[in-house]
Amino acid sequence: MPEVVELTPEQAALVSGALEELAVYGFEAEPFGPNSVRITAVISTLTKGDVAGAFTQALSAIAGTEAGMTREERILATIACHSAVRLGDRLSRSEMEKLVKDWLESRLPATCPHGRSICYPIPIKEMARKLDRH
């Protein structure tokens, strides 16, 4: 289903020149009034996610600069973040196994797409204590 996204005047001014680049990243969209766009298709990982949020954040990534990341990295991190499994999401056992397998095979498994830590070392003594094996 197409989704209409309301934009700020600044975003609306930027969007017409950014639609082609956003299409490269999986956002097919078209102008839909003076301050909105209609998103007609997205990359498959976003079909259950926050399409409007991902679109506006990707648009912001195109507009701004951020130290340490290229424009492409910022857009891809935005898409990955909005496609992510969230706390409380229900998964089947096979989905959980695939998630862990994919995570272990990833290039930077210790961080989220934005670089935040997602795993922490636990000393053996603490692990033994938690498992009542001291």
Backbone hydrogen bonds in HBPLUS format (Angstrom, degrees):
<---DONOR---> <-ACCEPTOR-->    atom                        ^
c    i                          cat <-CA-CA->   ^        H-A-AA   ^      H-
h    n   atom  resd res      DA  || num        DHA   H-A  angle D-A-AA Bond
n    s   type  num  typ     dist DA aas  dist angle  dist       angle   num
A0003-GLU N   A0039-ILE O   2.92 MM  36  5.13 154.6  1.99 140.6 148.0     1
A0039-ILE N   A0003-GLU O   2.73 MM  36  5.13 169.4  1.74 154.9 151.7     2
A0005-VAL N   A0037-VAL O   2.81 MM  32  5.40 162.5  1.84 159.0 165.1     3
A0037-VAL N   A0005-VAL O   3.03 MM  32  5.40 149.8  2.12 143.2 152.0     4
A0007-LEU N   A0035-ASN O   2.71 MM  28  5.23 170.8  1.72 153.7 150.8     5
A0012-ALA N   A0008-THR O   2.85 MM   4  6.08 161.9  1.88 159.5 165.2     6
A0013-ALA N   A0009-PRO O   3.02 MM   4  6.20 147.8  2.13 140.2 147.8     7
A0014-LEU N   A0010-GLU O   3.22 MM   4  6.45 143.6  2.36 139.4 148.7     8
A0014-LEU N   A0011-GLN O   3.10 MM   3  5.09 123.0  2.44  94.9 109.4     9
A0015-VAL N   A0011-GLN O   2.86 MM   4  5.95 148.0  1.97 154.4 163.3    10
A0018-ALA N   A0015-VAL O   2.94 MM   3  4.92 146.5  2.05 102.0 112.8    11
A0019-LEU N   A0015-VAL O   3.07 MM   4  6.01 123.2  2.40 158.8 166.7    12
A0022-LEU N   A0018-ALA O   2.89 MM   4  6.09 164.2  1.91 161.3 166.5    13
A0023-ALA N   A0019-LEU O   2.96 MM   4  6.09 141.0  2.12 140.1 150.0    14
A0024-VAL N   A0021-GLU O   3.07 MM   3  5.27 131.2  2.31 100.5 113.1    15
A0025-TYR N   A0022-LEU O   3.05 MM   3  5.23 133.0  2.28  99.3 111.7    16
A0027-PHE N   A0022-LEU O   3.02 MM   5  5.36 164.5  2.05 139.4 135.2    17
A0026-GLY N   A0023-ALA O   3.08 MM   3  4.99 163.7  2.10 103.6 107.2    18
A0028-GLU N   A0041-ALA O   2.85 MM  13  4.96 171.0  1.86 142.0 144.9    19
A0040-THR N   A0028-GLU O   2.74 MM  12  5.55 148.4  1.84 147.8 158.6    20
A0041-ALA N   A0028-GLU O   3.35 MM  13  4.96 151.6  2.44 135.2 133.5    21
A0030-GLU N   A0038-ARG O   3.00 MM   8  5.41 144.6  2.13 134.3 145.0    22
A0038-ARG N   A0030-GLU O   2.81 MM   8  5.41 163.0  1.84 159.7 165.0    23
A0032-PHE N   A0036-SER O   2.92 MM   4  5.25 159.0  1.96 137.7 130.9    24
A0046-LEU N   A0043-ILE O   2.94 MM   3  5.76 161.9  1.98 128.0 133.7    25
A0047-THR N   A0044-SER O   3.26 MM   3  5.43 167.1  2.28 109.5 113.4    26
A0049-GLY N   A0046-LEU O   2.92 MM   3  4.82 153.9  1.98 105.6 114.2    27
A0054-ALA N   A0050-ASP O   2.93 MM   4  6.10 162.3  1.96 153.3 158.7    28
A0055-PHE N   A0051-VAL O   2.88 MM   4  6.04 160.2  1.92 152.2 157.9    29
A0056-THR N   A0052-ALA O   2.98 MM   4  6.20 171.6  1.99 154.6 156.3    30
A0057-GLN N   A0053-GLY O   2.96 MM   4  6.04 156.0  2.02 146.6 153.6    31
A0058-ALA N   A0054-ALA O   2.87 MM   4  5.97 152.8  1.94 145.3 153.1    32
A0059-LEU N   A0055-PHE O   2.89 MM   4  6.12 153.5  1.96 148.4 156.3    33
A0060-SER N   A0056-THR O   2.93 MM   4  6.15 149.4  2.02 138.3 146.7    34
A0061-ALA N   A0057-GLN O   2.87 MM   4  6.14 145.7  1.99 141.5 151.1    35
A0062-ILE N   A0058-ALA O   3.06 MM   4  6.38 144.0  2.19 142.3 151.2    36
A0063-ALA N   A0059-LEU O   3.09 MM   4  6.40 148.1  2.19 142.4 151.2    37
A0064-GLY N   A0060-SER O   2.88 MM   4  6.01 158.5  1.92 156.6 160.8    38
A0074-ARG N   A0070-THR O   2.96 MM   4  6.28 155.7  2.02 152.8 159.1    39
A0075-ILE N   A0071-ARG O   3.04 MM   4  6.33 160.4  2.08 152.4 157.2    40
A0076-LEU N   A0072-GLU O   2.90 MM   4  6.10 169.2  1.91 156.5 159.7    41
A0077-ALA N   A0073-GLU O   2.84 MM   4  5.91 152.7  1.91 144.0 152.0    42
A0078-THR N   A0074-ARG O   3.00 MM   4  6.16 151.4  2.09 142.3 149.8    43
A0079-ILE N   A0075-ILE O   3.01 MM   4  6.33 160.7  2.05 152.3 156.9    44
A0080-ALA N   A0076-LEU O   2.88 MM   4  6.06 164.5  1.90 149.2 154.0    45
A0081-CYS N   A0077-ALA O   2.85 MM   4  5.95 157.1  1.90 145.8 152.3    46
A0082-HIS N   A0078-THR O   3.01 MM   4  6.21 165.0  2.03 151.5 154.9    47
A0083-SER N   A0079-ILE O   2.96 MM   4  6.05 123.1  2.29 139.7 154.8    48
A0083-SER N   A0080-ALA O   3.21 MM   3  5.02 138.6  2.39  92.2 104.0    49
A0084-ALA N   A0081-CYS O   3.27 MM   3  5.25 157.4  2.32 101.3 108.0    50
A0089-ASP N   A0086-ARG O   2.94 MM   3  5.54 165.5  1.96 139.3 140.9    51
A0096-MET N   A0092-SER O   2.92 MM   4  6.25 156.4  1.98 153.4 160.0    52
A0097-GLU N   A0093-ARG O   2.91 MM   4  6.18 163.1  1.94 154.6 158.9    53
A0098-LYS N   A0094-SER O   2.97 MM   4  6.11 159.8  2.01 144.6 150.1    54
A0099-LEU N   A0095-GLU O   2.91 MM   4  6.05 155.2  1.97 144.6 151.8    55
A0100-VAL N   A0096-MET O   2.99 MM   4  6.28 163.1  2.02 155.4 158.5    56
A0101-LYS N   A0097-GLU O   2.94 MM   4  6.11 164.3  1.96 149.6 154.6    57
A0102-ASP N   A0098-LYS O   2.83 MM   4  5.95 169.8  1.84 154.5 157.3    58
A0103-TRP N   A0099-LEU O   2.90 MM   4  6.02 153.9  1.97 143.6 151.6    59
A0104-LEU N   A0100-VAL O   2.91 MM   4  6.13 162.2  1.94 154.0 157.7    60
A0105-GLU N   A0101-LYS O   3.11 MM   4  6.30 139.3  2.28 143.3 154.2    61
A0106-SER N   A0103-TRP O   3.17 MM   3  5.20 157.0  2.23 102.3 109.4    62
A0111-THR N   A0108-LEU O   3.32 MM   3  6.09 174.5  2.33 126.7 127.8    63
A0118-ILE N   A0110-ALA O   2.91 MM   8  5.59 155.7  1.97 136.0 136.8    64
A0112-CYS N   A0116-ARG O   2.78 MM   4  5.34 147.7  1.89 145.9 155.9    65
A0115-GLY N   A0112-CYS O   2.88 MM   3  5.24 164.2  1.91 118.2 123.3    66
A0126-GLU N   A0123-PRO O   3.08 MM   3  5.37 117.8  2.48 102.8 117.1    67
A0127-MET N   A0123-PRO O   3.02 MM   4  6.36 160.8  2.06 155.5 161.4    68
A0128-ALA N   A0124-ILE O   2.84 MM   4  6.05 162.6  1.87 154.8 159.4    69
A0129-ARG N   A0125-LYS O   2.94 MM   4  6.15 154.6  2.01 144.0 151.2    70
A0130-LYS N   A0126-GLU O   2.91 MM   4  6.16 160.5  1.94 152.0 156.7    71
A0131-LEU N   A0127-MET O   2.98 MM   4  6.21 140.2  2.14 143.4 154.4    72
A0133-ARG N   A0128-ALA O   2.62 MM   5  4.69 170.9  1.63 146.8 147.7    73
A0132-ASP N   A0129-ARG O   3.05 MM   3  4.88 158.7  2.10 103.0 107.1    74
